[in-house]
Amino acid sequence: MRAALDALSEAARSGQGNLLALSIEAIRLRATVGEVSDALEKVFGRHRADIQKVTGVYAAAYDSAEGWDKLKAEIAAFGERHGRRPRVLIAKLGQDGHDRGAKVVATAFADLGFDVDIGPLFQTPEECARQAVENDVHAVGVSTLAAGHKTLVPAIIAELKKQGADDIVVFVGGVVPPQDYEFLQAAGVKGVFGPGTPIPASAKVVLEQVERALGA
């Protein structure tokens, strides 16, 4: 298997050979997708997406100004009480490369008055926890669309605890089967938001859970 991975790296370096065929050959020899990626990364490096969020778009499209403005006022009041606005890290973990939904949530939370950080794609739980601690966030929102939630979410909770930051609230949004909600909640997740959850509803829960964590 090692020879097959080395051959893949050499083909990437020389430009000679079929990278797909060599990848398949390595996988037939029991190489993992990660090992194949690492073999290519030695030559090509790793793509880092330019992560940006915009503001004002979600708020302009929201059709219930009364509820929206009430929640904005509650978030502003949080900032007055605690000396800063609630800060949230929106994270994508593992091999889940779909980040459109995460960016929509980030934009909407920012429009409501949250301070929002967006983690890079393909973070490990350790990297995510480190970013959360370094950025001094109140909450981490894990966006999951690739069925890794039962492994990755308990891992990020454990890693936050390991790094002395178990007071950071963890919530999950995305494609999560309803039968998994109880599992995640037992692991320590404070909110699970499936497809179609209104942003103000999820933001209200996050705000309440952050307040509760600070009060504790």
N, CA and C of each residue as an Amber inpcrd file, in Angstrom:
protein
   648
   0.8290000  -1.2080000   0.0000000   0.0000000   0.0000000   0.0000000
   0.8670000   1.2620000   0.0000000   1.9570000   1.2520000   0.8080000
   2.8320000   2.4150000   0.8610000   3.4160000   2.7390000  -0.5080000
   3.7780000   1.6710000  -1.2470000   4.3460000   1.8790000  -2.5770000
   3.3180000   2.5090000  -3.5130000   2.0510000   2.1020000  -3.3800000
   0.9950000   2.6570000  -4.2210000   0.7790000   4.1340000  -3.9150000
   0.8480000   4.5070000  -2.6420000   0.6940000   5.9150000  -2.2630000
   1.8930000   6.7370000  -2.7340000   3.0800000   6.1560000  -2.6330000
   4.2690000   6.8550000  -3.1220000   4.1900000   7.0610000  -4.6310000
   3.6630000   6.0590000  -5.3330000   3.5080000   6.1740000  -6.7860000
   2.5270000   7.2840000  -7.1380000   1.4980000   7.4350000  -6.3220000
   0.5150000   8.5000000  -6.5320000   1.1670000   9.8700000  -6.3420000
   1.9620000  10.0040000  -5.2860000   2.6560000  11.2750000  -5.0490000
   3.6160000  11.5910000  -6.1910000   4.3330000  10.5690000  -6.6730000
   5.2970000  10.7820000  -7.7500000   4.5980000  11.1810000  -9.0460000
   3.4660000  10.5740000  -9.3310000   2.7190000  10.9370000 -10.5380000
   2.2310000  12.3760000 -10.4550000   1.7860000  12.7960000  -9.2610000
   1.3660000  14.1830000  -9.0890000   2.5400000  15.1300000  -9.2940000
   3.7180000  14.7170000  -8.8170000   4.9120000  15.5610000  -8.9250000
   5.4070000  15.6640000 -10.3680000   5.3790000  14.5520000 -11.0790000
   5.9560000  14.5050000 -12.4260000   4.9700000  14.8970000 -13.5210000
   3.6730000  14.7700000 -13.2090000   2.6650000  15.0090000 -14.2340000
   2.4890000  13.8430000 -15.1830000   3.1380000  12.7450000 -14.8760000
   3.0510000  11.5490000 -15.7120000   2.2080000  10.4920000 -14.9940000
   1.1640000  10.0100000 -15.6440000   0.3390000   8.9760000 -15.0360000
  -1.0690000   9.4620000 -14.7670000  -1.9680000   8.5180000 -14.5510000
  -3.3810000   8.7960000 -14.3180000  -3.6380000   8.7950000 -12.8120000
  -3.8930000   9.9680000 -12.2530000  -4.0610000  10.0790000 -10.8040000
  -5.2780000   9.3100000 -10.3060000  -6.3560000   9.2950000 -11.1050000
  -7.5440000   8.5590000 -10.6880000  -7.2560000   7.0730000 -10.6310000
  -6.6190000   6.5510000 -11.6480000  -6.3100000   5.1210000 -11.6690000
  -5.3820000   4.7460000 -10.5200000  -4.3840000   5.5930000 -10.2600000
  -3.4610000   5.3070000  -9.1600000  -4.1560000   5.4120000  -7.8030000
  -5.1110000   6.3310000  -7.6710000  -5.8790000   6.4460000  -6.4280000
  -6.7110000   5.1900000  -6.1990000  -7.3640000   4.7170000  -7.2480000
  -8.1700000   3.5000000  -7.1400000  -7.3070000   2.3090000  -6.7620000
  -6.1230000   2.2350000  -7.3710000  -5.2140000   1.1300000  -7.0530000
  -4.8130000   1.1630000  -5.5810000  -4.5070000   2.3610000  -5.0640000
  -4.1370000   2.4700000  -3.6560000  -5.2970000   2.0810000  -2.7400000
  -6.4980000   2.4780000  -3.1170000  -7.6690000   2.1460000  -2.2950000
  -7.9510000   0.6440000  -2.3330000  -7.7200000   0.0240000  -3.4770000
  -7.8660000  -1.4370000  -3.5520000  -6.8920000  -2.1450000  -2.6270000
  -5.7800000  -1.5000000  -2.3430000  -4.7920000  -2.0560000  -1.4150000
  -5.0620000  -1.6220000   0.0240000  -6.2570000  -1.0690000   0.2690000
  -6.7760000  -0.7200000   1.5940000  -6.3170000   0.6450000   2.0890000
  -5.8450000   1.5130000   1.1960000  -5.5700000   2.8890000   1.6040000
  -6.9010000   3.6050000   1.8480000  -6.9040000   4.5200000   2.7950000
  -8.1120000   5.2930000   3.0700000  -8.1630000   6.5220000   2.1590000
  -9.3440000   7.1490000   2.1080000  -9.4820000   8.3900000   1.3460000
  -8.5360000   9.4570000   1.9020000  -8.3920000   9.4900000   3.2160000
  -7.4860000  10.4560000   3.8260000  -6.0430000  10.2270000   3.4230000
  -5.6290000   8.9670000   3.3610000  -4.2530000   8.6610000   2.9620000
  -4.0010000   9.0270000   1.5010000  -4.9920000   8.7780000   0.6510000
  -4.8680000   9.1850000  -0.7540000  -4.7790000  10.7110000  -0.8460000
  -5.6190000  11.4000000  -0.0830000  -5.5800000  12.8680000  -0.0790000
  -4.2280000  13.3810000   0.3940000  -3.6900000  12.7450000   1.4380000
  -2.3880000  13.1660000   1.9630000  -1.2840000  12.9760000   0.9180000
  -1.3720000  11.8840000   0.1660000  -0.3650000  11.6280000  -0.8620000
  -0.3770000  12.7140000  -1.9320000  -1.5540000  13.1790000  -2.2700000
  -1.6730000  14.2610000  -3.2570000  -1.3190000  15.6180000  -2.6440000
  -1.6550000  15.7860000  -1.3840000  -1.3920000  17.0590000  -0.7120000
   0.0980000  17.3390000  -0.6120000   0.9150000  16.2990000  -0.5520000
   2.3630000  16.4870000  -0.4970000   2.8680000  17.3150000  -1.6750000
   2.1850000  17.1850000  -2.8100000   2.6040000  17.8920000  -4.0290000
   1.7690000  19.1410000  -4.2610000   0.4480000  18.9960000  -4.1410000
  -0.4530000  20.0810000  -4.5290000  -0.7600000  21.0660000  -3.4070000
  -0.5110000  20.6610000  -2.1560000  -0.9700000  21.4700000  -1.0410000
  -2.4610000  21.2650000  -0.8360000  -3.0130000  21.9780000   0.1270000
  -4.4390000  21.8300000   0.4450000  -5.1690000  23.1350000   0.1640000
  -6.2930000  23.0170000  -0.5300000  -7.0960000  24.1970000  -0.8370000
  -7.7130000  24.7680000   0.4340000  -7.6170000  26.0650000   0.5850000
  -8.2700000  26.7620000   1.6890000  -9.2580000  27.7560000   1.0960000
 -10.5380000  27.4930000   1.3260000 -11.5610000  28.3760000   0.7630000
 -11.4980000  29.7490000   1.4260000 -11.8110000  30.7660000   0.6660000
 -11.9040000  32.1210000   1.1880000 -13.2620000  32.2670000   1.8590000
 -13.2700000  32.2360000   3.1870000 -14.5220000  32.2170000   3.9400000
 -14.9440000  33.6440000   4.2580000 -16.1070000  34.0220000   3.7590000
 -16.6290000  35.3570000   3.9950000 -18.1060000  35.2700000   4.3710000
 -18.5540000  36.2430000   5.1190000 -19.9880000  36.3520000   5.3550000
 -20.4260000  37.7560000   4.9630000 -21.6700000  37.8600000   4.5720000
 -22.2310000  39.1600000   4.2270000 -23.2650000  39.5140000   5.2920000
 -23.6420000  40.7600000   5.3370000 -24.6270000  41.1830000   6.3290000
 -25.7660000  41.9110000   5.6310000 -26.9280000  41.8720000   6.2890000
 -28.0830000  42.5980000   5.7950000 -28.9870000  41.8270000   4.8680000
 -28.5010000  40.7310000   4.2760000 -29.2790000  40.0110000   3.2740000
 -30.4230000  39.2500000   3.9230000 -30.1270000  38.4800000   4.9580000
 -31.1680000  37.6730000   5.5920000 -32.2080000  38.5710000   6.2560000
 -31.7560000  39.5870000   6.9520000 -32.6900000  40.4770000   7.6530000
 -33.6380000  41.1540000   6.6780000 -33.1280000  41.5330000   5.5020000
 -33.9710000  42.2170000   4.5170000 -35.0550000  41.3060000   3.9650000
 -34.7900000  39.9890000   3.9590000 -35.7400000  39.0450000   3.3800000
 -36.7080000  38.4700000   4.4140000 -36.4120000  38.6730000   5.6940000
 -37.2570000  38.0730000   6.7300000 -38.5920000  38.7860000   6.7950000
 -39.6840000  38.0280000   6.8910000 -41.0150000  38.6170000   6.7300000
 -41.7790000  38.8120000   8.0400000 -41.0790000  38.7530000   9.1710000
 -41.7560000  38.9700000  10.4490000 -40.9220000  39.9380000  11.2760000
 -41.0240000  41.2100000  10.9390000 -40.1500000  42.2200000  11.5310000
 -40.3210000  42.3150000  13.0430000 -41.5500000  42.1130000  13.5240000
 -41.7930000  42.2690000  14.9590000 -40.9770000  41.2630000  15.7720000
 -41.0510000  39.9790000  15.4140000 -40.2930000  38.9570000  16.1240000
 -38.7990000  39.1260000  15.9460000 -38.3990000  39.5210000  14.7420000
 -36.9800000  39.7300000  14.4430000 -36.4220000  40.8650000  15.3070000
 -37.1310000  41.9630000  15.3480000 -36.6480000  43.1210000  16.1020000
 -36.6270000  42.8480000  17.6010000 -37.5920000  42.0640000  18.0840000
 -37.6160000  41.7140000  19.5130000 -36.3800000  40.8950000  19.8880000
 -36.0340000  39.9400000  19.0200000 -34.8640000  39.1140000  19.2890000
 -33.5850000  39.9440000  19.1970000 -33.5170000  40.8510000  18.2350000
 -32.3600000  41.7330000  18.1330000 -32.1830000  42.5410000  19.4170000
 -33.3020000  43.0060000  19.9680000 -33.2370000  43.7840000  21.2040000
 -32.7240000  42.9350000  22.3650000 -33.1490000  41.6620000  22.4120000
 -32.6810000  40.7600000  23.4690000 -31.1810000  40.5070000  23.3490000
 -30.7090000  40.3750000  22.1180000 -29.2770000  40.1490000  21.8980000
 -28.4840000  41.3960000  22.2620000 -29.0220000  42.5750000  21.9230000
 -28.3630000  43.8280000  22.3040000 -28.3130000  43.9770000  23.8210000
 -29.3880000  43.5580000  24.4940000 -29.4250000  43.6310000  25.9610000
 -28.3920000  42.6900000  26.5710000 -28.1890000  41.5350000  25.9470000
 -27.1400000  40.6000000  26.3910000 -25.7910000  41.3170000  26.3750000
 -25.5130000  42.0330000  25.2810000 -24.2520000  42.7470000  25.1640000
 -24.0670000  43.7780000  26.2570000 -25.1410000  44.4520000  26.6240000
 -25.0640000  45.4550000  27.6900000 -24.8010000  44.8070000  29.0460000
 -25.4290000  43.6460000  29.2830000 -25.2480000  42.9650000  30.5660000
 -23.8540000  42.3840000  30.7240000 -23.3200000  41.8180000  29.6300000
 -22.0760000  41.0470000  29.7260000 -20.8670000  41.7610000  29.1360000
 -21.0640000  42.9580000  28.6110000 -19.9360000  43.7190000  28.1130000
 -19.5050000  43.3790000  26.7040000 -20.1590000  42.4180000  26.0810000
 -19.8910000  42.0700000  24.6880000 -21.0500000  41.2550000  24.1500000
 -21.1500000  41.2220000  22.8470000 -22.2370000  40.4710000  22.2140000
 -21.9760000  38.9740000  22.3020000 -23.0270000  38.1480000  22.2180000
 -22.8100000  36.7030000  22.1870000 -22.0090000  36.3290000  20.9400000
 -21.0110000  35.4850000  21.1240000 -20.1090000  35.1370000  20.0170000
 -20.2340000  33.6530000  19.7040000 -20.4000000  33.3600000  18.4210000
 -20.6570000  31.9870000  17.9650000 -19.6570000  31.6170000  16.8800000
 -19.1510000  30.3930000  16.9680000 -18.3240000  29.8150000  15.9040000
 -19.1650000  28.8100000  15.1330000 -19.3290000  29.0380000  13.8330000
 -20.0350000  28.0840000  12.9740000 -18.9910000  27.1740000  12.3450000
 -19.1180000  25.8710000  12.5630000 -18.0540000  24.9340000  12.2060000
 -18.5270000  23.8450000  11.2490000 -17.6100000  23.4470000  10.3760000
 -17.7850000  22.2810000   9.5160000 -16.6760000  21.2940000   9.8740000
 -17.0590000  20.0960000  10.2710000 -16.0880000  19.1180000  10.7340000
 -15.9840000  17.9330000   9.7690000 -14.8380000  17.2920000   9.7810000
 -14.6600000  16.0660000   9.0070000 -14.6830000  16.3140000   7.5080000
 -15.2530000  15.3560000   6.7740000 -15.2330000  15.3970000   5.3080000
 -16.4640000  16.0790000   4.7090000 -17.2180000  16.7800000   5.5290000
 -18.4180000  17.4790000   5.0600000 -18.0060000  18.7890000   4.3840000
 -18.0760000  18.8280000   3.0560000 -17.6250000  19.9980000   2.3200000
 -18.7320000  20.9210000   1.8570000 -19.9430000  20.7420000   2.3700000
 -21.0850000  21.5550000   1.9480000 -21.2990000  22.6730000   2.9690000
 -20.9840000  23.9000000   2.5960000 -21.0180000  24.9740000   3.5880000
 -22.0140000  26.0890000   3.2780000 -22.8670000  25.9070000   2.2660000
 -23.8190000  26.9730000   1.9420000 -24.7580000  27.2420000   3.1160000
 -25.3160000  26.1790000   3.7010000 -26.2210000  26.3500000   4.8310000
 -25.5400000  27.0130000   6.0120000 -24.2810000  26.6300000   6.2640000
 -23.5410000  27.2290000   7.3690000 -23.3670000  28.7300000   7.1510000
 -23.1290000  29.1230000   5.9100000 -22.9480000  30.5530000   5.6130000
 -24.2590000  31.3140000   5.7510000 -25.3770000  30.6820000   5.3860000
 -26.6840000  31.3230000   5.5710000 -26.9460000  31.5610000   7.0530000
 -26.6810000  30.5340000   7.8730000 -26.8750000  30.6690000   9.3160000
 -25.9540000  31.7510000   9.8740000 -24.7040000  31.7450000   9.4420000
 -23.7520000  32.7500000   9.9290000 -24.2200000  34.1640000   9.5910000
 -24.6940000  34.3470000   8.3670000 -25.1840000  35.6600000   7.9480000
 -26.3930000  36.0930000   8.7730000 -27.3350000  35.1690000   8.9710000
 -28.5420000  35.4920000   9.7290000 -28.2190000  35.8210000  11.1820000
 -27.3410000  35.0280000  11.8050000 -26.9610000  35.3050000  13.1930000
 -26.2590000  36.6600000  13.2990000 -25.4180000  36.9840000  12.3250000
 -24.7410000  38.2760000  12.3360000 -25.7500000  39.4080000  12.2080000
 -26.7620000  39.2250000  11.3570000 -27.7960000  40.2500000  11.1930000
 -28.5840000  40.4660000  12.4880000 -28.7130000  39.4200000  13.2780000
 -29.4250000  39.5460000  14.5450000 -28.5960000  40.2340000  15.6220000
 -27.2760000  40.2770000  15.4340000 -26.4320000  40.9480000  16.4120000
 -25.3920000  40.0740000  17.0650000 -25.3420000  38.7870000  16.7140000
 -24.2760000  37.9240000  17.2160000 -22.9450000  38.3330000  16.5770000
 -21.8460000  38.1520000  17.3040000 -20.5230000  38.1170000  16.6870000
 -20.3410000  36.7090000  16.1470000 -19.9900000  36.5640000  14.8870000
 -19.9400000  35.2490000  14.2500000 -18.5740000  35.0030000  13.6300000
 -17.9770000  33.8630000  13.9810000 -16.7740000  33.3590000  13.3230000
 -17.1720000  32.1480000  12.5000000 -16.5220000  31.9500000  11.3600000
 -16.7750000  30.7760000  10.5260000 -15.4860000  29.9810000  10.4160000
 -15.5390000  28.7260000  10.8310000 -14.3580000  27.8780000  10.7310000
 -14.1400000  27.4050000   9.3030000 -12.9230000  26.9970000   8.9650000
 -12.6460000  26.4740000   7.6260000 -13.2790000  25.1070000   7.4270000
 -13.4240000  24.7170000   6.1840000 -13.9110000  23.3710000   5.8770000
 -12.9150000  22.3160000   6.3710000 -13.4610000  21.1400000   6.6760000
 -12.6510000  19.9460000   6.9690000 -11.8460000  20.0640000   8.2620000
 -12.3540000  20.8200000   9.2250000 -11.6620000  20.8860000  10.5120000
 -11.7830000  19.5740000  11.2650000 -10.7790000  19.2910000  12.0790000
 -10.8810000  18.2140000  13.0570000 -11.5270000  18.7890000  14.3210000
 -12.0770000  17.9350000  15.1800000 -12.6110000  18.4460000  16.4410000
 -11.5600000  19.2000000  17.2620000 -10.3270000  18.7190000  17.2260000
  -9.2560000  19.3900000  17.9720000  -9.0180000  20.8010000  17.4460000
  -8.9670000  20.9460000  16.1170000  -8.7630000  22.2640000  15.5140000
  -9.9280000  23.1980000  15.8250000 -11.1390000  22.6640000  15.7550000
 -12.3250000  23.4740000  16.0260000 -12.3390000  23.9500000  17.4740000
 -12.0360000  23.0450000  18.3980000 -12.0210000  23.4250000  19.8130000
 -10.9550000  24.4770000  20.0780000  -9.8080000  24.3270000  19.4460000
  -8.7330000  25.3060000  19.6320000  -9.1580000  26.6860000  19.1250000
  -9.8080000  26.7230000  17.9550000 -10.2800000  28.0000000  17.4220000
 -11.3290000  28.6150000  18.3390000 -12.2220000  27.7750000  18.8620000
 -13.2720000  28.2720000  19.7580000 -12.6660000  28.8900000  21.0170000
 -11.6600000  28.2330000  21.5620000 -11.0110000  28.7390000  22.7750000
 -10.2360000  30.0200000  22.4730000  -9.4720000  30.0070000  21.3780000
  -8.6620000  31.1760000  21.0330000  -9.5270000  32.3980000  20.7300000
 -10.7010000  32.1670000  20.1220000 -11.5880000  33.2730000  19.7730000
 -12.5460000  33.6450000  20.8990000 -12.4770000  32.8800000  22.0040000
 -13.2840000  33.1760000  23.1930000 -14.7740000  33.2480000  22.8550000
 -15.2750000  32.2190000  22.1680000 -16.6840000  32.2020000  21.7900000
 -17.5450000  31.6740000  22.9310000 -18.8180000  31.9940000  22.8650000
 -19.7800000  31.4570000  23.8230000 -20.3690000  30.1250000  23.3620000
 -20.3990000  29.9160000  22.0460000 -21.0690000  28.7270000  21.5110000
 -20.4010000  28.2840000  20.2160000 -20.5000000  26.9750000  19.9590000
 -20.0640000  26.3910000  18.6870000 -21.2820000  25.7570000  18.0310000
 -21.5420000  26.1490000  16.7930000 -22.6200000  25.5380000  16.0280000
 -22.0310000  24.6310000  14.9640000 -22.2870000  23.3460000  15.0670000
 -21.7640000  22.3790000  14.1060000 -22.8010000  22.1700000  13.0050000
 -22.4300000  22.5180000  11.7900000 -23.2920000  22.2830000  10.6310000
 -22.9270000  20.9320000  10.0380000 -23.8890000  20.0150000   9.9710000
 -23.5900000  18.6650000   9.5220000 -24.5580000  18.2190000   8.4330000
 -23.9910000  17.7830000   7.3090000 -24.7980000  17.2980000   6.1910000
 -24.2920000  15.9600000   5.6710000 -23.3150000  15.3860000   6.3390000
 -22.6590000  14.1920000   5.7950000 -22.6650000  13.0070000   6.7530000
 -23.6280000  12.9810000   7.6810000 -23.8550000  11.8180000   8.5540000
 -22.6960000  11.5170000   9.4950000 -21.9000000  12.5410000   9.8310000
 -20.8140000  12.3180000  10.7700000 -21.1160000  12.7840000  12.1790000
 -22.3690000  13.1780000  12.4240000 -22.6900000  13.8460000  13.6870000
 -22.5110000  12.9620000  14.9200000 -22.7510000  11.6580000  14.7970000
 -22.6710000  10.7950000  15.9800000 -21.2230000  10.5420000  16.4060000
 -20.2930000  10.7960000  15.5270000 -18.8720000  10.6700000  15.8640000
 -18.2490000  12.0230000  16.1760000 -18.4840000  12.9960000  15.2920000
 -17.7750000  14.2700000  15.3790000 -18.3000000  15.1780000  16.4840000
 -19.6040000  15.1580000  16.7240000 -20.1530000  16.0570000  17.7450000
 -19.7150000  15.6470000  19.1520000 -19.8260000  14.3680000  19.5460000
 -19.2590000  14.0000000  20.8560000 -17.7610000  14.2940000  20.9490000
 -17.0610000  14.1920000  19.8170000 -15.6210000  14.4570000  19.8220000
 -15.3270000  15.9240000  20.1020000 -16.0990000  16.8390000  19.5170000
 -15.8460000  18.2610000  19.7680000 -16.2080000  18.6150000  21.2110000
 -17.2640000  18.0150000  21.7390000 -17.6310000  18.2640000  23.1390000
 -16.5220000  17.7750000  24.0730000 -15.9820000  16.5860000  23.7930000
 -14.8970000  16.0380000  24.6070000 -13.6440000  16.9000000  24.4990000
 -13.3690000  17.3930000  23.3030000 -12.1690000  18.2020000  23.1070000
 -12.2870000  19.5570000  23.7980000 -13.4710000  20.1570000  23.7730000
 -13.6760000  21.4090000  24.5080000 -13.4390000  21.2040000  26.0000000
 -13.9400000  20.0990000  26.5110000 -13.7320000  19.7950000  27.9300000
 -12.2520000  19.5990000  28.2160000 -11.5620000  18.8980000  27.3080000
 -10.1260000  18.6490000  27.4750000  -9.3440000  19.9540000  27.5160000
  -9.7900000  20.9280000  26.7350000  -9.1000000  22.2130000  26.6750000
  -9.6220000  23.2110000  27.7070000 -10.4240000  22.7050000  28.6560000
 -10.9000000  23.5530000  29.7440000 -11.9880000  24.5140000  29.3520000
 -12.7400000  24.1810000  28.3030000 -13.7670000  25.1020000  27.8020000
 -15.1250000  24.4110000  27.7020000 -15.4450000  23.5830000  28.6880000
 -16.7220000  22.8680000  28.6270000 -17.9010000  23.7820000  28.9400000
 -17.6430000  25.0780000  29.2280000 -18.7310000  26.0340000  29.3930000
 -19.2020000  26.5830000  28.0430000 -18.4960000  26.2480000  26.9540000
 -18.9190000  26.6750000  25.6230000 -20.0820000  25.8040000  25.1750000
 -21.1780000  26.4270000  24.8080000 -22.3930000  25.7120000  24.3950000
 -22.1890000  25.1420000  22.9880000 -22.6240000  23.9030000  22.7920000
 -22.5480000  23.2640000  21.4690000 -23.9610000  23.0110000  20.9620000
 -24.2340000  23.4510000  19.7390000 -25.5050000  23.1280000  19.1010000
 -25.2310000  22.5860000  17.7100000 -26.2130000  21.9040000  17.1450000
 -26.0410000  21.1960000  15.8700000 -27.1790000  21.5610000  14.9380000
 -26.8440000  21.8290000  13.6890000 -27.8570000  22.0970000  12.6820000
 -27.5310000  21.3420000  11.4080000 -28.5800000  20.9970000  10.6600000
 -28.3580000  20.3080000   9.3930000 -29.2350000  19.0870000   9.2540000
 -28.7380000  18.1110000   8.5280000 -29.4920000  16.8890000   8.2600000
 -29.1750000  15.8760000   9.3540000 -30.0380000  15.8530000  10.3650000
 -29.8830000  14.9360000  11.4950000 -31.1900000  14.1690000  11.6530000
 -31.1730000  12.8420000  11.5290000 -32.4070000  12.0720000  11.7160000
 -33.0000000  12.3110000  13.1020000 -34.3110000  12.4620000  13.1950000
 -34.9300000  12.7240000  14.4960000 -34.5580000  11.7060000  15.5710000
 -34.3430000  10.4480000  15.1640000 -34.0000000   9.4270000  16.1570000
 -32.6100000   9.6430000  16.7640000 -31.8160000  10.5440000  16.1780000
 -30.4870000  10.8260000  16.7230000 -30.4810000  12.0260000  17.6670000
 -31.5850000  12.7390000  17.7610000 -31.6150000  13.9300000  18.6080000
 -31.2920000  13.5770000  20.0640000 -31.9130000  12.5150000  20.5580000
 -31.7150000  12.1330000  21.9560000 -30.2540000  11.7630000  22.2160000
 -29.6410000  11.0700000  21.2540000 -28.2200000  10.7090000  21.3790000
 -27.3630000  11.9590000  21.5270000 -27.6050000  12.9530000  20.6780000
 -26.8090000  14.1740000  20.7210000 -27.0500000  14.9600000  22.0020000
 -28.2940000  15.0150000  22.4200000 -28.6080000  15.7300000  23.6550000
 -27.9580000  15.0470000  24.8580000 -27.9350000  13.7190000  24.8600000
 -27.2800000  12.9810000  25.9470000 -25.7720000  13.2290000  25.9470000
 -25.2140000  13.4990000  24.7600000 -23.7830000  13.7800000  24.6440000
 -23.4320000  15.1840000  25.1230000 -24.4570000  16.0410000  25.2900000
 -24.2130000  17.3840000  25.7850000 -24.6200000  18.5080000  24.8630000
 -25.2210000  18.1720000  23.7250000 -25.6650000  19.2010000  22.7860000
 -26.8690000  19.9400000  23.3800000 -26.8740000  21.2570000  23.2650000
 -27.9240000  22.0680000  23.8750000 -29.0410000  22.4500000  22.9120000
 -28.8880000  22.1270000  21.6380000 -29.9360000  22.4070000  20.6670000
 -29.6400000  21.6880000  19.3710000 -30.6590000  21.0230000  18.8080000
 -30.5280000  20.3490000  17.5230000 -31.5710000  20.9390000  16.5850000
 -31.1290000  21.4630000  15.4570000 -32.0150000  22.1840000  14.5470000
 -31.9910000  21.5250000  13.1750000 -33.0670000  20.8560000  12.8430000
 -33.1680000  20.1500000  11.5780000 -33.5540000  21.0690000  10.4380000
 -33.6700000  20.4940000   9.2330000 -34.0510000  21.2940000   8.0600000
 -35.3860000  22.0050000   8.2880000 -35.4520000  23.2530000   7.8840000
 -36.6890000  24.0130000   8.0110000 -36.8510000  24.7630000   9.3120000
 -35.9060000  24.6040000  10.2390000 -36.0030000  25.3410000  11.4950000
 -35.8450000  26.8380000  11.2370000 -36.8000000  27.6670000  11.6630000
 -36.6410000  29.1190000  11.4660000 -35.4030000  29.6340000  12.1990000
 -34.6490000  30.4810000  11.5480000 -33.4350000  31.0180000  12.1550000
 -33.7160000  31.6980000  13.5010000 -34.7500000  32.5450000  13.6130000
 -34.9920000  33.1690000  14.9210000 -35.2410000  32.1430000  16.0330000
 -35.8960000  31.0300000  15.7010000 -36.1540000  30.0050000  16.7170000
 -34.8490000  29.4020000  17.2190000 -33.9440000  29.0700000  16.2960000
 -32.6700000  28.4950000  16.7090000 -31.8160000  29.5350000  17.4390000
 -31.8230000  30.7750000  16.9550000 -31.0390000  31.8260000  17.5940000
 -31.5210000  32.0900000  19.0190000 -32.8320000  32.0220000  19.2300000
 -33.3970000  32.2310000  20.5650000 -32.9070000  31.1510000  21.5320000
 -32.8900000  29.8970000  21.0700000 -32.4100000  28.7990000  21.9120000
 -30.9380000  28.9930000  22.2420000 -30.1440000  29.3450000  21.2310000
 -28.7160000  29.5520000  21.4650000 -28.4970000  30.6640000  22.4850000
 -29.2050000  31.7710000  22.3360000 -29.0680000  32.8810000  23.2770000
 -29.4230000  32.4480000  24.6920000 -30.5210000  31.7200000  24.8440000
 -30.9520000  31.2630000  26.1650000 -29.9380000  30.3130000  26.7870000
 -29.3830000  29.4090000  25.9770000 -28.4190000  28.4410000  26.5020000
 -27.1040000  29.1120000  26.8740000 -26.7000000  30.1120000  26.1140000
 -25.4930000  30.8620000  26.4680000 -25.6980000  31.6010000  27.7860000
 -26.8680000  32.2280000  27.9320000 -27.1850000  32.9040000  29.1950000
 -27.1430000  31.9200000  30.3600000 -27.7050000  30.7480000  30.1350000
 -27.7330000  29.7310000  31.1940000 -26.3090000  29.2950000  31.5610000
 -25.4670000  29.1030000  30.5440000 -24.0850000  28.6810000  30.8040000
 -23.3190000  29.7610000  31.5740000 -23.5400000  31.0210000  31.2380000
 -22.8850000  32.1040000  31.9500000 -23.3820000  32.2160000  33.3820000
 -24.6700000  31.9640000  33.5570000 -25.2400000  32.0100000  34.8920000
 -24.7120000  30.9050000  35.7820000 -24.4360000  29.7410000  35.1530000
 -23.9150000  28.6100000  35.9280000 -22.5150000  28.8870000  36.4090000
